Amino acid sequence: MRSGFFFGRGLAHLLAASIILFITFHPVEAKKKIFVPGRRVIVFDERISVLRERPDAKSRVVQRLRRGREIGILASAATRSGGRYLRVAISRNREGWILAESVVIPGSTLDAQKILRLIDETSDDFIRAKLARLCADEFRTTALAPAALLKLGETAERVAERLTRDAGRRLGEDPSIPGVSRRDLFLNFIGLDRFNKIGLTFNYVEDEGRFIYDGKAYRELLKKYPKSKEAERVRSLKS
């Protein structure tokens, strides 16, 4: 009788531990999307994406909003200098004022053009890639989405060349770690981390000693917009 009691308690403890581990490593539900009141817009130009208490460039800074942040328009106001500010909500109970030119309206062809222009003006390939991904995702119903995917692929190919040089300098001519293949060593190069976080992934060609882009943006372009001139360009480069 007593052994059955201890067996029962042990089983209960084991079951409880299993449930805790399951919840820890397998969340029951995905993180809920935060509700933001107002008309949905997206921050795209971090150079001017400062949230302020009032519609004035000298007003107190609340915070600088990151590229890709979703916010909601509540009102607008023009300044004496001719600029336009938007009163926006960044959460259910927090708001402020931001320059209108720092945000875009998803699905707007004119705003997609703004992003493409900024991509062309930007020399930082990480920023170029983030903007191109933003444009491809939020303006996928416009005629400019294929151009964004093409720019994303071309940027990624340039990044692969730079990463090859950077890894060569950081890891040396003949790097090795016991038990780790050369391919695994290079694919764990720290320079890949931030690109991986925005969906850009690369392969390592061991025989050639270089990174190559895995081509995901090109495959997406060919699948979603097969009749576009950008898709035709990709096909011509492959042939």
N, C-alpha and C positions, 0 to 999 in steps of 0.2 A: 504493500500500500504506500509506504513511504517512498520507495524507489520510483513508483509511478508519479508521485507528487513532484519529486525533483526532476523527473524526466519531462513532466508537463511544464514546469517553470523554465527549464532549459530550452525547450522548444519555443516557448513564448518569447524568451529573450532573443533567440536566434531569429525568429520571425520579425521582431521589432527592429533588430539591427539590419535585416535585409530590406525592410521598408525604408529605413533612413537612407541606406546606400542607394536605393532605387530613386528616391526623391532627389538626392544630392546630384547623382550623375545623369538622371533622366527626368528633367523637369516635367511636371504634369501638363503644364500649358506654357505656350510661348509668352514672352514679355509683351504685355498689352501696349498698344500704341497710345501715346499720350494725346488726349483731346486738346486741340488748340482752336479757339473760336475765331471767326472771321474768314475772309476769303483766302484760300490757300495759295501761298507763294513760296519760292525757294531762294535762299541766299546763294548768290553765285560769285560776287565780287568782294573778296575779303579786304581789299584796299580801303573800302568805304563802308563796310558793314558794321558800323559802330551803333549800338543801341544806346539812346540818350534819354534823359528824363523829359526834355522839351525839344521841339523842332528848331534847334539852334546848334551850330557846330561848336559853340563854346559851352554848351550845356553839360552837366555832369554825365560822365560815362557810366552806363549800367554794366555793359559788357560788350565785347566784340563777338559777333555771331560767326560761326564757322560755315564754310562753304558746304552747301547741301542741306543746311538746317531748314526745316519746314516751319513757317510762321503764318499768322493770319492777319490780314489787313482789316483794321477797324475804322480808320478814317484817314484823311490826308490833309495837308496844309502846305501852302506856298510861302516861301520866305521872301524878304525884301530883295535879296540878291538874285531871285529868280529860280532858286532851287526848290525841289519838292520833297517834302518829308511824308512818311507814312506812319500813322500810329498803328502799331502792330502788337499782337499778343504772341508771346513765346511759350506760354503755358496757360492753364486755366485761370490763374490768378496773378500773372505777371505780364506787364506790357511796357512799351516805351516807344520812342520815335527813331526812325531810321531813314536814311536817304533812299528815295524811290529807285534810283539807278543801281542799287546794290542787289535788287531782287528781280526774279523773273516769274512769269505766270506759266505754269506747265501747259504745253500744247500750243502756245503762241508762236507762230512762225517768226514774227519780228523779234521775239525774245530769244529764240533759237539762233537767229542771226547774230545777236549780241554775244552769245556764248562762243560761237565759232570765230567771231572777230577777236575776242579776248584770247582764245586758244592760239590764234596766229600771232598775236602780239606778245605772248608769254614765252620766255626762253626756258623756264624750269619745266623739265619733262614730267615731273611728278604732278605739278599743278595742271599741266596740259592733259595728262591722263585722267585726272579727277574731273576736269571740266568736260572732256569728251564723253566720259561715262555718264555724267549727269545729263548731258544733252541727249545721248542715245536713249536713256531710260525715261526721262520726263518729257521728251518731245518726239517719242516714237511714232506718233501719228502724223508728223509733219514730213515734208519732202526733204528735210535737212538731216534726218536721223541717219541715213546711209553715210553722209559726209562725216558725221561725228564718229561713226564706227571705223571708217577708213582712217581718220586722223588718230584714233585710239590705237589701231594696229600699227600704223607707221611710227607713232611715238614709242610704242613698246619695242619695236625693232631697234630703234636708236638706243633705247635704254639697255637692251641686251648687249650692244656693243660696248657701252660705257661700263656696265657691270663686269664684263669680261676683263677690261683693263683694271678696274678697281680691285677685283678679286685677285688678279695676278700680283698686284702690288701688295695687298694685305696678306695674302696667304703664301706668297713666295713662289719660286719657280717650280719646286717639286715638293709640295706639302703632303704630309701623310700623318695619319693617326692610326695606331694599331687597331685592327678590327673594324675600321671604317673605310668604305670604298671611296675612291677619288670622286666619283659622281655624288655620293651622299655628302661628302665633305663640302663640295662646291654648292650643292643645292641647299646647304644650311648656312651659306654665306650671309652675314648680317645685312648686307646691302639689299638683299631680296625682300626683307621683312615688310617694309612699308608698302612696297608694290603689291605684295601678296594680300595685304589687308584691303586693298581696293580692287582686288580681283584680277590683277595682272600676274600671270604665272609663266615660268620659263623652264626650259629643259637644258640639260648640260650635255654637250656632245664631247665625250671623253677623248675620242680619236683626234678631234680638232682643237680641244682645249678651249672651248668657248660656250657661252650661253646663247640660246636661240629662243625667240618668243614662241609660245605654243600655238599661236594663231587663233585664239578663241574669238576675238573681235571679227576676224575675217570670216570665220565659219558662221557667226551670228548674222553678219551682213549678207552672206550668200543665201542663208536660210530664210531670213525675214524680208529681204528686198532683192530678190534674184533678178528683177528687171531693171534695177537702177544702173546708172552709168558707173557708179562706184563698184558695184558687183562685177560689172564687165571688166573694169580695170584689174580687179583682184584675179579674175579668171585668166586674163591675158598675162599677168605676172607669173602665174602658176604654170602656164603652158610653155 
